[in-house]
Amino acid sequence: MSTAQIATLDGREVPLTAETLETFREGFRGQILEQGEPGYDDARKLWNGMHDKYPALIARCSGTADVVAAVNFARDQGLLLSVRGGGHNVAGNAVADGGLMIDMSLMRGVHVDAARKTARVQAGARWGDVDRETQLHGLVTPGGEISTTGVAGYTLSGGMGLLHRKWGLACDNLLSVEIVTAAGDVLTASEGEHPDLFWAVRGGGGNFGVVTSFEYRLHQLGPEVFAAAVIYLADNGEHILNKWWEFTRSSPDEVTGQIILWTVPEIPEIPAQYHGKPAMFVLGMYAGPVEDGVRVLQPLREIEEPLLDLSEAAPYVMHQSGFDDFFPDGALYYWKSLTVDALSDQINRIMLRQLSERPSLETPLVLRHLGGAMGRVPEDATAYGNRSAQYNISIDGRWSDPADSETNIAWVRKCWDELYDLSGGGVYLNFAGFAEDVDSLARAGHQKNYDRLRQVKRHYDPTNLFRMNINIKP
């Protein structure tokens, strides 16, 4: 007697017998959920409300042993497998219709070794979990710009944030990972153990196994840091962009900055007549003493008369979560990105025109300053490509009404196409649309490292069990 249909790796749907499912349950400590069971609907949902998919089974893992059981079950049965960490996956690869989803969202443990300045973080954790524990000791590791961002997917595809110019990407701060391979083996990958696999997971995504925990290097910072946060009207947008670019060309590694082309928020501090107008958010965090941050970031606060200056010294965890409310769970998102080596009048004009043409006022265009420590890592030292790029442009489509999805997605693609012709050809794989044209995406994201990644993939996952990602085919 069959209980459900489940998708296979070769594109079929096959019956899953009660006996087979019961055998799986017997060797599993966490929850195995089928459609219609309590908790199923909450477990299948991702942060990005665009993805409304129904896996046949959700394996909610309590620890590494459960992950091994789920991987072995998927491999032995030939099932379509997806992997969910913190659930913040913009492209939606963490869940597949009809497949088996490994869900690690219950695995959120963070252990800090203050003496060694390291943290061991389980794969279901979010950056708010990490920052809460590390800041007890005045320590940090580069994390996401939104505290609800999942640790796993963010790190495995690089991990840009508010500290990458000072201490590199999240993946640059990895000391080791625990990973379950397609064979069901539990390996520790580091510089000294399985170095080929350790190289690949630092930027290569989830192609090589299920990472169950990450060991990060920590750095002294906080609890208070100074950050600039200035809102200007976009009336003099080209001038503001040029002054920001001028500032970035001489700013020290301690400053990681960005400029966001967005919308004046409806907050009491700003007169109502400005609400909803195009605006420029000039942001920068200083990874060092507060008094130095005040001095170094001052030019960002006086580009012209600001509409509102929210710059302040505040707890690091507050700066890290300051934009959470603007990117809530369940909203509709479609993000694409590209890299540029320098700004130009043409790029500035395109961005400002697209700002005025956005179909949703909730959508920002974000220009991030790269370089610094992340740019000094040799291109072949990790799988992360595009190390030499100086700036990243992301077009962060966000809207609320599903009826507007087609219009907003088309606009993001059009904006990206127009800017791509002026770019360096690189992309950031955490902002990759819905992973359309996945082979081209993988090559653009990994650049010269792509062929070596295929070799590692062939060794650790020759049947491409882990394919629900920016896939590198073996």
C-alpha positions in Angstrom: 0.0 0.0 0.0 1.4 3.4 -1.0 1.1 6.5 1.1 2.4 9.1 -1.3 4.1 9.9 -4.6 7.6 11.2 -4.4 9.8 12.7 -7.1 13.0 11.0 -8.2 16.3 12.2 -9.6 15.4 11.1 -13.1 12.2 13.2 -13.2 9.6 10.4 -12.4 7.1 10.2 -9.6 7.1 6.9 -7.8 4.9 5.5 -4.9 6.5 5.6 -1.5 5.3 2.5 0.4 4.2 2.6 4.0 6.9 0.0 4.8 9.7 2.1 3.2 8.6 5.2 5.0 8.3 3.4 8.3 11.9 2.1 7.9 13.0 5.7 7.4 11.1 6.9 10.5 12.6 4.2 12.7 16.1 5.4 12.1 15.2 9.1 12.5 15.2 11.0 15.7 13.6 14.3 14.5 10.3 14.7 12.7 9.4 13.4 9.2 6.4 15.3 7.9 4.0 14.5 5.1 1.6 16.9 3.5 -1.4 17.5 5.7 0.4 16.7 9.0 0.6 19.3 11.7 3.7 21.5 11.2 4.1 20.7 7.5 2.9 24.0 6.1 5.2 26.0 8.4 8.2 23.8 7.7 7.8 24.0 3.9 7.7 27.9 3.8 10.8 29.9 3.0 11.6 33.5 3.8 10.9 34.4 0.2 7.1 34.2 -0.3 7.5 33.7 -4.0 8.2 30.0 -3.4 5.1 28.0 -2.6 6.2 24.4 -3.1 5.1 21.2 -1.6 7.7 18.5 -0.9 6.5 15.0 -0.5 8.5 14.6 2.7 10.2 17.0 5.1 12.9 15.5 7.3 13.3 17.9 10.2 16.7 16.9 11.5 17.7 17.1 15.2 21.4 16.6 14.5 24.0 15.2 12.2 22.8 11.6 12.6 19.4 12.6 11.2 21.1 14.3 8.2 23.0 11.1 7.5 19.8 9.0 7.6 18.0 11.4 5.3 20.9 11.5 2.8 21.2 7.7 2.8 17.5 7.4 2.3 17.4 9.9 -0.6 20.4 8.2 -2.3 19.2 4.7 -1.9 15.7 5.5 -3.2 17.0 7.8 -5.9 14.9 10.7 -4.7 15.0 14.4 -5.6 16.7 16.1 -2.6 16.7 19.7 -1.4 18.4 21.1 1.7 17.2 23.9 3.9 19.4 25.7 6.4 18.0 29.0 7.8 15.4 29.2 5.0 16.5 32.6 3.7 17.2 31.3 0.2 16.1 33.9 -2.3 16.3 31.6 -5.3 14.1 29.0 -3.6 16.4 25.9 -4.1 15.9 24.8 -0.5 12.5 23.2 -1.4 11.4 21.2 -4.4 7.8 20.1 -5.3 7.4 16.4 -4.7 10.9 15.8 -3.3 12.5 15.1 0.0 13.6 18.2 1.9 16.3 18.0 4.6 15.3 20.7 7.0 18.0 21.8 9.5 16.1 24.8 10.9 15.9 23.1 14.3 19.7 22.9 14.5 20.6 26.4 15.7 23.2 25.9 18.3 26.2 28.3 18.6 29.2 27.5 20.8 31.8 30.2 21.3 35.3 29.5 22.5 36.4 32.9 23.6 39.9 31.9 24.4 40.5 30.5 20.9 38.3 33.2 19.3 36.3 30.6 17.4 32.6 29.7 17.1 31.0 26.4 16.1 27.7 27.1 14.5 25.0 24.6 13.4 23.6 24.9 9.9 20.1 26.0 10.8 21.3 29.1 12.7 20.7 32.6 11.5 23.1 35.5 11.9 21.2 36.9 14.8 21.8 33.7 16.7 25.6 34.0 16.0 25.9 37.7 16.8 24.0 37.2 20.1 26.4 34.6 21.3 29.7 36.1 20.0 29.0 39.6 21.2 28.8 38.3 24.8 32.6 38.2 24.4 33.0 41.3 22.3 33.7 39.1 19.2 32.4 39.0 15.7 32.7 37.2 12.4 31.5 38.7 9.1 27.8 37.9 8.8 24.7 38.9 6.9 23.3 42.4 6.6 19.9 41.1 7.8 20.0 39.2 11.1 17.4 36.7 9.8 19.8 35.5 7.1 20.6 31.9 7.3 24.2 31.1 8.1 24.6 28.1 5.8 23.6 29.3 2.3 25.1 32.7 2.9 28.5 31.3 3.9 28.7 28.5 1.3 28.2 31.0 -1.6 30.7 33.6 -0.1 29.0 35.9 2.3 29.2 39.7 1.8 28.3 41.8 4.8 29.2 44.9 6.8 32.7 43.7 7.7 34.1 42.1 4.5 36.6 44.8 3.7 38.2 44.4 7.2 38.1 40.7 7.6 36.9 39.2 4.3 33.9 37.2 3.4 32.1 34.8 5.7 33.7 31.9 3.8 37.2 33.5 4.3 36.7 33.1 8.0 35.9 29.4 8.0 38.3 27.2 9.9 36.5 23.9 9.2 33.1 22.4 8.4 31.4 19.2 9.3 29.8 17.8 6.1 27.7 14.8 5.1 28.7 13.6 1.7 26.5 11.8 -0.9 28.0 8.5 0.3 26.7 9.3 3.8 30.1 9.8 5.3 30.6 12.5 8.0 33.8 14.4 7.2 35.6 17.3 8.7 36.9 19.5 5.9 39.7 22.0 6.8 43.1 23.1 5.5 44.5 19.9 7.0 41.7 17.4 6.3 40.1 17.0 2.9 41.5 20.3 1.7 40.0 19.9 -1.8 36.5 19.8 -0.2 37.3 22.6 2.1 38.4 24.7 -0.9 35.2 23.9 -2.7 32.7 24.7 0.1 34.2 28.2 0.5 32.1 29.7 -2.4 30.9 26.6 -4.2 27.6 26.4 -2.5 25.8 23.2 -1.5 27.1 21.1 -4.4 29.3 18.8 -2.4 27.3 17.6 0.6 25.2 18.8 3.5 27.2 21.0 5.8 25.9 20.5 9.3 28.2 22.9 11.2 30.7 25.7 10.5 33.7 26.7 12.6 34.5 30.4 12.2 37.4 32.6 13.2 36.3 35.4 15.4 37.6 39.0 15.7 37.5 41.6 18.5 34.9 44.3 17.9 32.1 45.9 19.9 29.9 45.9 21.7 29.5 49.5 20.3 30.6 50.4 16.9 30.0 53.6 14.9 28.0 53.5 11.6 26.9 56.2 9.2 23.3 56.1 8.1 22.3 59.2 6.2 19.2 59.7 4.0 19.5 62.2 1.1 16.8 63.0 -1.4 17.7 61.7 -4.9 17.3 65.1 -6.6 21.0 65.4 -6.9 21.6 61.7 -7.3 24.6 61.9 -9.7 26.4 64.2 -7.4 25.8 61.9 -4.4 26.9 58.8 -6.2 30.1 60.5 -7.4 30.9 61.8 -3.9 30.3 58.3 -2.5 32.5 56.8 -5.1 35.2 59.3 -4.4 35.0 58.4 -0.7 35.3 54.7 -1.3 38.5 55.1 -3.4 40.4 56.2 -0.4 38.5 54.7 2.5 40.4 52.3 4.8 39.7 48.6 5.2 37.8 49.4 8.5 35.0 50.9 6.4 32.6 48.7 4.6 30.0 50.9 2.9 27.1 50.9 0.5 24.7 53.3 -1.1 21.1 52.3 -1.5 18.8 53.9 -4.1 15.4 53.5 -2.4 12.4 55.3 -1.1 11.9 57.8 1.8 10.3 55.8 4.6 7.2 56.8 6.3 8.6 57.5 9.7 7.8 60.4 12.1 11.4 61.8 11.9 10.8 62.8 8.3 8.0 65.3 7.2 5.1 63.6 5.5 5.6 65.6 2.2 8.8 63.6 1.6 7.4 60.2 2.2 7.6 57.9 -0.8 10.0 60.1 -2.7 13.2 58.6 -4.3 16.1 58.7 -1.8 19.7 57.8 -1.4 20.7 55.9 1.8 24.4 56.3 2.4 25.6 53.7 4.9 29.0 52.7 6.3 30.2 50.7 9.3 33.6 51.3 10.9 35.3 48.1 12.3 37.4 49.8 15.0 37.2 52.4 17.8 34.1 54.5 17.9 36.0 57.8 17.9 37.9 56.8 14.7 34.7 55.8 13.1 33.1 59.2 13.8 36.0 61.0 12.2 36.5 58.7 9.1 32.8 58.5 8.2 32.1 62.2 8.6 32.4 62.9 4.8 29.4 60.6 4.2 27.3 62.8 6.5 28.0 66.1 4.7 27.7 65.3 1.0 24.9 67.8 1.0 22.1 68.7 3.4 20.7 65.4 4.6 17.0 64.7 4.9 17.8 62.6 8.0 21.1 61.6 9.7 20.7 58.5 11.8 24.5 57.9 12.2 25.4 56.8 15.7 27.5 54.6 18.0 25.3 51.7 18.9 25.6 48.0 19.7 26.9 45.9 16.8 23.8 43.7 17.0 21.6 46.7 16.5 23.4 47.8 13.4 23.3 44.2 12.1 19.5 44.0 12.5 18.6 47.5 11.5 17.0 46.6 8.2 15.2 43.4 9.3 11.8 45.1 9.2 12.2 46.1 5.6 12.8 42.5 4.5 10.2 40.5 6.4 9.4 36.8 6.1 6.8 36.0 3.5 7.2 39.1 1.4 7.9 38.6 -2.4 11.5 38.9 -3.6 13.4 38.6 -6.8 17.1 39.7 -6.6 19.8 39.7 -9.2 23.4 41.1 -9.0 26.5 41.9 -11.0 30.0 43.3 -10.4 31.6 46.4 -11.7 35.2 47.6 -11.3 34.3 51.3 -11.3 31.4 53.6 -11.4 30.7 55.8 -14.4 28.3 58.5 -15.5 26.5 55.9 -17.6 26.1 53.5 -14.8 24.9 56.3 -12.4 22.3 57.5 -14.9 20.9 54.0 -15.6 20.6 53.4 -11.9 18.9 56.7 -11.2 16.5 56.2 -14.2 15.6 52.7 -13.0 15.0 54.1 -9.5 12.3 56.3 -11.0 10.9 53.5 -13.1 10.6 50.9 -10.4 7.1 49.3 -10.3 7.4 48.8 -6.5 8.6 51.5 -4.2 9.7 48.7 -1.8 12.5 47.8 -4.2 16.0 49.1 -3.6 19.1 49.2 -5.9 22.1 48.5 -3.7 25.7 49.5 -4.6 28.3 47.8 -2.3 31.9 48.6 -1.9 34.1 45.4 -2.2 37.9 45.1 -2.2 39.9 45.4 1.0 40.5 42.1 2.8 38.1 40.1 0.6 39.9 41.4 -2.5 43.4 40.4 -1.3 42.6 36.7 -1.1 44.1 35.1 -4.2 41.4 34.2 -6.8 42.2 30.5 -6.6 42.5 30.3 -2.8 38.8 29.5 -2.4 36.0 28.6 -4.8 34.6 32.2 -4.6 35.1 34.0 -7.9 35.3 37.7 -8.8 37.7 38.6 -6.1 39.1 41.6 -8.1 35.8 43.3 -8.5 35.5 46.6 -6.6 31.7 47.0 -6.5 28.6 44.9 -6.5 25.2 46.1 -7.7 22.2 44.2 -6.5 18.7 44.8 -7.8 16.6 43.7 -4.8 13.1 43.4 -6.2 10.5 43.4 -3.4 6.7 43.7 -3.5 3.6 42.6 -1.6 0.9 41.7 -4.0 1.3 38.4 -6.0 -0.6 40.0 -8.8 2.4 42.3 -9.3 4.9 39.5 -9.5 5.2 39.3 -13.3 5.7 43.1 -13.7 8.4 43.3 -10.9 10.4 40.3 -12.1 10.4 41.6 -15.7 11.6 45.0 -14.4 14.5 43.5 -12.4 15.6 41.5 -15.4 15.4 44.5 -17.7 17.4 46.6 -15.2 20.0 43.8 -14.8 20.3 43.4 -18.6 20.9 47.1 -19.1 23.6 47.3 -16.4 25.2 43.9 -17.4 26.6 45.4 -20.6 28.7 47.8 -18.5 29.8 45.2 -15.9 32.7 42.9 -15.4 30.6 39.8 -16.1 30.6 38.5 -12.5 27.6 37.8 -10.3 27.1 37.1 -6.6 25.4 33.7 -6.3 23.4 34.5 -3.2 21.5 37.1 -5.4 20.8 35.0 -8.5 17.1 35.5 -9.4 15.5 32.1 -9.4 18.7 30.4 -10.7 17.6 30.5 -14.3 20.2 29.4 -16.8 22.0 27.7 -13.9 25.1 26.7 -15.9 25.8 30.2 -17.0 25.2 31.4 -13.5 27.7 29.0 -12.0 30.4 29.9 -14.6 29.8 33.7 -14.0 29.9 33.2 -10.2 33.0 31.0 -10.0 35.0 32.3 -13.1 38.4 30.5 -13.3 37.5 28.2 -10.5 34.7 26.4 -12.3 36.7 23.6 -13.9 38.3 22.7 -10.6 34.9 22.7 -8.9 33.7 20.1 -11.4 36.6 17.9 -10.4 35.7 18.1 -6.7 32.1 17.5 -7.6 32.9 14.3 -9.5 34.9 13.0 -6.6 32.4 13.7 -3.8 29.0 13.6 -5.6 29.4 11.8 -8.9 25.7 11.1 -9.4 24.7 14.8 -8.6 22.5 13.9 -5.7 23.0 17.5 -4.5 21.6 19.3 -7.5 19.0 21.7 -5.9 21.5 24.7 -5.9 23.5 26.7 -8.4 24.5 23.4 -9.7 27.9 22.3 -10.9 27.3 19.2 -12.9 29.9 16.4 -12.4 
